[in-house]
Amino acid sequence: MSEKQTEVTDNKPELKEEFPELEKLIREKIRLAQKLGLMDGKEPVEGYEKSKEYKRIEEIDARLWELV
């Protein structure tokens, strides 16, 4: 069982190294969503759908679908 745990632990750093773009996009999406009030139960910023940040979130979503 400890061998399996070692395998899982060993694979996690490799995933981050293999998909740096994925990590970067996820962090950017979270940052933008927080800025627009779309996370953490906050009230969304009025007119957020028309903002450049929201358009960027949509671009990130499209790219994440391609990567996954």
Secondary structure, DSSP 8 states (H G I E B T S, - for coil): -HHHHHHHHHHHHHHHHH-HHHHHHHHHHHHHHHHTT-STT----TTGGGSHHHHHHHHHHHHHHHH-
